[in-house]
Amino acid sequence: MLFLLAWRNVWRNVKRSTIIIVSIALGLAGGLFAGAVMMGMGESMINSAIDRNLGHLQIHSPAYRRDALVSNYIRSPQKVLSLLDTLGSVKAYSARTLLEGMASSANSSYGVTITGVDPERERETTALVSMLVAGNFLADKYRTQAVIGKKLAERLGLKLKSKIILTFQDRSGEIVYMAARIVGLFKTESTAFDEMTVFVRQKDVTRLLGARKPLIHEIAIRLKNSSTLPATKARLASGFSDLKVEEWREIAPELAFMSTSVESFTYLFVAIIIFALIFGITNTMLMAVMERIHELGILMAVGMKRGRVFIMILMETLLLSFVGGMLGMLIGGAAIAWFNHFGIDLSAFAQGLEGFGSGTTLYPYLPGVMYAALTVMIVVAANISALMPAWKAVRLKPAQAVRVY
């Protein structure tokens, strides 16, 4: 009975109720969409890094993580690779040789990381093949070949089929030179990666390092499903306690921090919007109470307890807030779903986004828990908004309210 009475009271002034409901809906929808855009950008940066070279997990020698020397390689990589072959959660992996060195041309030189890979394994583990803008990924006929970033090629004044000179140290610390033909150019979302990464065939650098077998400094692992990451990491860590098994959050803590910060900022942003809406809801309910002083006085005069009057005002506020909140989540959710499917084209800002490692097509994203949290926030905000109007209503003196108003 009280619920029906509260619902009718909400719609006694249709214009005022509609204005406040629309205000709540648009405010929440805008806040949700803005948060989804920020979270989508964060997800884009993380996914780009995983696809580019990071993988979900990486394995190194602890010594290599402290000091990236050629001699700090994984001593028994085959044992690790054999275990990875048996794990159902692993989609692909790439065992890499990492060398800090210099890339040179007749025009210039630049410090780079030379990555020796098995081309087939690297294709399965990363999405670099899809990022090629020219040539192929280490699949040409040349004896020694390299794939470099388009940015690095521009910096060195090189192009496809040009010769690049790579300089690095072997295990004994001697300087080694490698002349390679550029067979591919890639362009990723990260300018820094494009400028500082060179891919070569592992067998080519193994020969120059004077090793009989590849020196594996890093094993990048791609999982079928990211939800299996903790279990897979635990299995590998327990099996190889002498190695350092890390997930992408540990390898790139700046990405993990950004992801957490964006989520926290989204909650804060929506909370600020709801806090601002509290004043509008409170003002609306105060006007509603002031208009109904005579009516409320009669209700209390004929026996309605003050507690029930308080609950009635509270229910009216809750209904007003809940309708506006649900409408806002519906509008915001629909907009997020639409743009998550079709994407937002940000190619006009491509140059700036590359510095952040984000793609030019943005897909807004919002986790389901955000909607649940927002529902709780709306209920809390409605209760806060109702306190002053409800308190004013229960403090009315029935005789005075009926006589004066």
N, C-alpha and C positions, 0 to 999 in steps of 0.2 A: 504493500500500500504506500509506504513512504517512498519507495523507489519510483513508482508511477507519478506520485505527486512532485517529486524532484524533477523528473523528466519533463513534465508539463510546465513546470516553472521555468526551466531552461528556455523553452520556446514561447514564453509569454511575450517576450520582445524579440521577434525573429531577426530583425535587422541587427541589433546589438550582438546577439549570440552568433549570428553568421559572421559578423566582422571579426570577432575574437577567435572563432574557430578557424577562419581562413588565415588569420594572422599567425596562429599557432602552426597550422599546416604548412604554410609557405616558409616560415622560419625554420622549422624542423627539416623540411625537404631540402632547403638550401644548405643547411648545416650538414646533413647527411651526404649530399652530393659533393660538397667541398671536401669533406673528410674522405669520401670514396676516391676522389681524384688524387688526393695526397697519398693514400694507401696504395692506390693503383700505381703511382709513380715509384713508390718504394718497392713494390712487388716486381715492377718492370726492371729496376736496377738489379735486384737480387737474381731474378731469373736470367737476365742477360749475363751476369757474372758466372752463374752456374753453367749456362750453355756455352759461354765463350771459352773458358779454360778451367774454372774452379772445380766443377763437379760437386757432388753432395759431400763427399769425403775425400781426404787426402792422407797419404801415409809417407812419412819421411824418417830419416835417421834423426834422432834428437840432436846430434852434433851438427847436422845440416841446418836445422832450424836456428841454431845459435850462430853458426858461421857458414855461409854458403860457399864452401870450398869444394873443388872437384873431388878431393879425397874423402869427403863425408857422404859417401853413397850407401845405399842399403846393401848389406853384405850377402844376404840370402833372399833375393827378391823372388826366386822361383817358388819358394814355400808359400809366400804371400799370394802369388798369382794362382797357385794350385788351389788354395782355400777359396779364393774369390770365384773360381770356376764352379765350386760346389754350392755357393750361396744363392738361393733362389731370389733373394731381394736385389741382387746386383744385375743391372741391365748391361753395363759395359765398363771397361776400365782401360786405362792407358798408362803404361810404364814409361816415364820420361827421363831423359838425360838433360840436366839443366846446367848451362855454362854462362857465367857472366863474362861479357866480352865487348868487342867493338865492331860495329859495321861501318865499312868504309867504301867510298867511291872516289873517283878522280876529283870530285868537287868538295867532299866533306866527310866527316866521321861522326859517329853517334854511338853512345853507350846503349847496349841492348842485352836482353836475355836470349841466349841461343837455346832453343828447345829441340832436342833430338827425339823423334817419335817414330813409332811404327805407324805409317800412314793409315793403314786399315783400322787399327785400334783407335787412333785419334778421331777418325771419321765417325766411329760408333759412339764415342764418349762425348764429343763436343759437337756443336753445330757450326763449326768453322767453315765447312764446305758450303753451307748456305749463305755465308757471309763473303764469299769470294766475289770480287767485282771484275776479275780478269784471270784467265789461265785456269789451272787446276791445282789440286792439293797433292804435290809431290808424286805425281803420276806420269812424269814426262820421261823422255829417253836419255836425258843428260846424265852423266856420271855423278856429278854433285849438283844438287839443286836446292833451292830455297824458296820459301813462301814468306813474304813480308807484308806489313801493313801499308796501305796506300799512303798514309801520312808519312811513314818513314821513307818510302820511295820518293815522295815529293821533297822531303828534307835533304835527301842525298842526291837528288837529280837523276833518279833511275826510273826505268820503266820495265815492262815485261820483256824478257829475253836478255836484259842487261846482266852484266857480271857484277857480283857484289863480293867484297873481300871481308871475311869474318876472322877476327883475331881473338884468341882465348888461350888459357893456360892448360897444359896437360897435367897429369898426376904428379909429375916431378917439379912442376912450377915453371917449366919451359914454355916460351911463347910459341903458339902454333897458328899457322895461317891456313885458311880454307877459302878457296875461290869457288863460288857457286853461281849457277845460272838461275835467275829469278824466273820461276815457272808459274807463280800465282801471286795475286795481290788481294788482300782482304780489307774489309772496312767494317768495323764493329761499332757498337754504341759508345765505346770508350776510346777517346783520343790518346790517352796515356798508353793503353795496351797496343794500339796501332803503331805508335811511335817506338815502342821499346821491345817488341817481340819479333823474333825470327824463328821460323820452323824449318828444320832440316831433317833428312832421314837419319835415323839413329845409327844405322850401319856405317854411314859416312863419317860421323864424328867418333864412333868407336874405333875405327881404324886410325884416325889421327891422334887419338888419346893413347894409342899404344896398348889397348886392352884387347883381350881375346873375346870377352863377352861385354855386352852393354853395361855401362855404369849407370845404375838406376838411382836417381836422386829423389824421384817423386812418383807416386802411383795415385792417379786421379780416378775416382770411382763415381759412376753415375748409377743411381738407384732407379728401380722401376716405379717406386712410390716413395715420396719423401717422408711419409708416415713411418716407414721402417728404419729411418735413420738412426734413432737411439739404439735399437736392438742390434743393428748391423755394426755400429761403432763398438758397442760393448763386446760383441763376438770377436771382432778383429783385435781389440785392445787386450782381451784375455788370452788370445792365441799368440800375440806377439808383443809381450811386455817390454821388449828391448827397443821397440819402434814407437814413434809418436803418431797416433791415429787422431785426426782432428776433423771436425765437421766444418762446413763453410763459415759458420758463425765465429769459430776460433781463428780460422785462417784470415778472414776479412772482418775483424770486429767492428770496423766502421759501418759496414752494411747492416750488421746485427743491431748496432746502436741506433742507426737511422730508422730501421724497421720498428724498434720499440718506441723511439721518440715520436715517430709519425702517428702510431696508434694512440699514445698518450695525449698527443696534441689534438687528435680527432675527438677524443672524449672530452678534453678541456674545452674545445671549440663549441661542441654541442651543449656542454654544460653552461657555458656563458650565454648561449642563445636562450636556453630554457630559463636561466636566471633572469634574463631581461623580460621574458614572457610572463614571469611570475607577477611583475608589477602590473601588466595589462590585465591579467586574470583577476588579481586582487581588486583593482579599480572597477572592473566590470561587476564583480560580485558585491562590492560596497554600494554601487549605484542600485543594484537589484534589491539589496536589503533596505536602502533608504526609501525606495519606491513602495515597499511592502510593509512599512512599519505598522500601519493600521491593521493590515491583514494578519501580521505576526502577533500583534497585540490581542486580536480576537481569538486566534488559535490558542494562545496561552491562557486567555481568560476562560475559555470553555474547557480547559483541562489538559492541553498538550504540555508535556513536561519540557523543561528547558533543554534537557539532554537530547530529546528527539528533534527539537528545533535545530540544535547544533549539528546533529547527524544529517538532517535534511539539507542544510546549507552546505555541509561537507560533500554530500552526494551530488548536489547540483554542480559544485566546482569540479568534482571528479569526472562527472559526465561531460562537462564542457571541455575539460582538458583532454579526456580520453578520446572523444570524437575528433578533436583537432589533431591530437597526437597520432592516432591511427590513420587519419587522412594524410597527414604529413609523411608518415612512414610509407604509405601506399604510393604517394606521388614520387617521393625520393627513391623508393625501391624500384619503381617502374623505370625511372630515368636512369638509375644505375644499371639495371638489367639491360636496357636498350643500348647504352653506350659501352657496356661490357662486351656486348655481342658485336657491335659495329665499330667500336673504337672511336677515339677523338684524334683527328689528324693535327699533329703539332709540327709538321714539317717546316713551317715558317720559322720555328725556333730551333731547328735541327742543330745548328752550330753550338748554341748554348747548352742544349741537352746532352751533347756528346761529352762535354766536360764533366757531367755528372754520371755518365755511363747509362743513360736512359734512352729508350727507343723513341722514335718520332710518332709512333701511334700509341696512345695511352688508353688503357682499359681500366676504368674505375672499378674498384673492388671494395667490398665491405663484408667482413665476416659475420656469420649469423648471430654470434654472441653479442654483437653490437646492437642488434635490434632488441634482443632480450634486455640488455642493460638500459637501453633507451626507454623501454616500457616501464622499468622500475623508476627511472629518473622522472618520468612524466607523473607517475603516481605520487612520488615524494614531493614534486613541485606543486601538484594540485593540493596536497594536504597543507603545505606551507601557505599557499595562496588563500586557502579557506579559513585559516586561523583568525585573521582580523575581522572579516565579515561575519563569521559565525559567532565570535566573541561579542561583537556589537549587537547581534540579534538576541543572544541569550541575556544580555544585560538590560534589555527593554523592560520597562514597568508596564504591565498590561493595561492598567487603568489609565495611565497617562498617554500611552500609545493610542488607545481607542478614542480618548477624549480630544487630544490635541491634533492628531493626524487624521 
